[in-house]
Amino acid sequence: MTPRRNERALVRPHVVTGGRAHPSRNVFDLVTLVIAAGDPPGRAEPGARPGTGPPLTGLSPEKVRIVQLCRGGALSVVEISGHLSLPVGLTKVLLSDLVDSGHVSTRAGAPAAAVQPSQVSLLQEVLDGLRARL
């Protein structure tokens, strides 16, 4: 009997992370920006290959894909997870390994803007208007 698709999906994340369920560092929010290590294209030292960081040898295919995605520009954790079609928790474990090895670095996402009291009343009026129409 062939296992159902959902049953196969439960084994893969365990294998991809080497059995780990939690990242080695807790710096990843859904909007944390991830940047590949190395000089961005066009800013490399003379004689160096642009956009190169630590060698990718020895990395799993998922980790190589993350580094390649981030070489195109900063991506959020949730965007990387979506591109890889992997759960966010699994993506965080892989990213923590890549930060530890120096392949990627992180930046905090943009801080949430403080809502002014006048904005709250405007938003409440909009909400009330929408409710009145429905």
C-alpha positions, 0 to 999 in steps of 0.5 A: 500500500502506498503511503498517503502524501501527508504521511510522506511530508511529515518525514521530510522536515525531520530529515532536512534539519537533521532531527532538530526542531528549533533554530540554534539562535532565536533571531528570526521573525517572519519579517526578518530580512536575510542577506547572502554573505559576500560583496554585492555584484558591482561592489567586489574588490578588484580581482574578486568574483562579485557576489561570492561568500563562503563556498557552498560545498557541503551544504544541503540542497535547501541551504544552497537554494536559500543562499542563491535566493538571497544573492538576488537581494534581501528576502524575509524569512516568510518569503524564503519559506514560500519559495522553498515550499517548506514550513517556516519553522524548518526554514528558521532552523536552516537559516540559523545554520547558515548564519552560524556558518557565515553564509547569510546575515540578518537584519530586523524588519522595519519596525511597526509604525506607531498608530496616532490617536487621530488615525485610530478614530479615522480607522474606526469611522472607515470600519463603521462605514463599511459595516453600515454598507454590509 
